[in-house]
Amino acid sequence: MRDTIIIHCSATRAGQDFTAADIDRWHRQRGFRSIGYRSIGICYIGGLDRNGRPADTRTEAQREALVRLVEDLRLVFPSLQQVIGHRDTSPDLNGDGIISPNEYIKSCPCFDVKAEFIQ
């Protein structure tokens, strides 16, 4: 059962244009079977500033499309319980029940998903 949407970024620089086929190819080159995960994954293109540092590089159009897509998926999959960022799947190293920035394995998706989407 799919109960989680996990938001990702492509970890590419602002202004670059890539497709799902590009990301699938990158994953296969790294030894993965395909682009996907067992949860529902959404990936926006971007996540790095022009200098290659993690940053929320979403355009207004990307922000709006992401909100619409999550709303649509919630209708199609009523079992969805949470929307989180990839970084929120990092281990809670100090055991306080909160995944803190110093515990992130990755910065992806470079914004606070939980703050933007009501659970």
C-alpha positions in Angstrom: 0.0 0.0 0.0 1.3 3.4 -0.9 0.9 5.7 2.1 3.7 8.3 1.6 4.6 10.8 -1.1 8.3 11.7 -1.0 9.4 14.9 -2.7 12.8 14.8 -4.4 14.9 17.2 -6.4 17.1 16.2 -9.3 20.2 17.9 -7.7 20.8 19.8 -10.9 21.7 23.5 -11.2 19.0 26.2 -11.5 18.0 26.7 -15.1 18.9 23.3 -16.4 16.3 21.2 -18.2 16.1 17.4 -17.8 13.4 14.8 -18.2 12.3 11.7 -16.3 14.1 9.7 -19.0 17.4 11.5 -18.1 16.9 10.8 -14.3 16.0 7.1 -15.1 19.2 6.8 -17.1 21.3 8.3 -14.2 19.7 5.9 -11.8 20.5 2.9 -14.0 24.1 4.1 -14.5 24.4 4.1 -10.7 23.1 0.5 -10.5 19.5 1.0 -9.6 16.8 -1.0 -11.5 14.8 2.1 -12.4 13.8 5.7 -11.4 11.3 4.7 -8.8 10.9 3.8 -5.1 8.2 1.8 -3.3 6.5 5.0 -2.1 5.1 7.6 -4.5 8.0 9.8 -5.6 7.8 13.2 -7.1 11.0 14.9 -8.4 11.3 18.5 -9.4 14.2 19.6 -11.6 16.6 21.8 -9.7 17.8 21.9 -6.1 21.3 23.4 -6.7 22.1 27.1 -7.1 24.3 28.3 -9.9 27.4 27.4 -7.8 26.3 23.9 -7.2 25.1 24.3 -3.6 21.8 23.0 -2.3 19.0 25.6 -2.6 15.3 25.8 -3.2 15.4 26.7 -6.8 11.8 26.0 -7.6 10.1 28.4 -10.0 6.5 29.6 -9.2 5.3 27.3 -11.9 7.1 24.4 -10.2 5.6 25.3 -6.8 2.1 25.5 -8.2 2.4 22.2 -10.2 3.8 20.4 -7.2 0.8 21.5 -5.0 -1.7 20.4 -7.8 0.0 17.1 -8.2 0.0 16.3 -4.5 -3.7 17.3 -4.3 -4.5 15.1 -7.3 -2.5 12.1 -5.8 -4.3 12.5 -2.5 -7.6 12.0 -4.4 -6.4 9.0 -6.4 -4.7 7.3 -3.4 -6.9 7.9 -0.3 -4.4 5.8 1.8 -1.8 8.6 1.6 -0.9 9.6 5.1 2.0 11.9 4.7 4.0 14.1 2.3 7.7 14.3 3.2 11.0 15.3 1.7 13.7 12.8 0.8 15.9 14.3 3.6 13.1 13.5 6.1 13.9 9.8 5.5 17.3 10.3 7.2 17.9 8.4 10.4 17.2 10.1 13.7 20.8 9.8 15.0 20.3 11.4 18.4 17.0 9.6 19.1 15.0 12.8 19.9 12.2 12.0 17.4 13.1 14.8 15.1 15.2 14.6 11.9 17.4 17.7 12.3 19.4 19.4 9.5 22.6 18.1 11.0 21.2 14.5 10.6 20.3 14.9 6.9 22.0 12.4 4.7 21.0 14.6 1.7 19.6 18.1 1.4 17.1 16.9 -1.1 14.6 18.4 -1.9 16.2 21.6 -0.5 13.1 22.9 1.2 10.9 22.0 4.2 8.2 19.8 2.7 6.4 19.3 6.0 6.0 23.0 6.4 4.4 23.4 2.9 2.1 20.4 3.0 -0.5 19.9 5.7 -0.3 16.3 6.8 
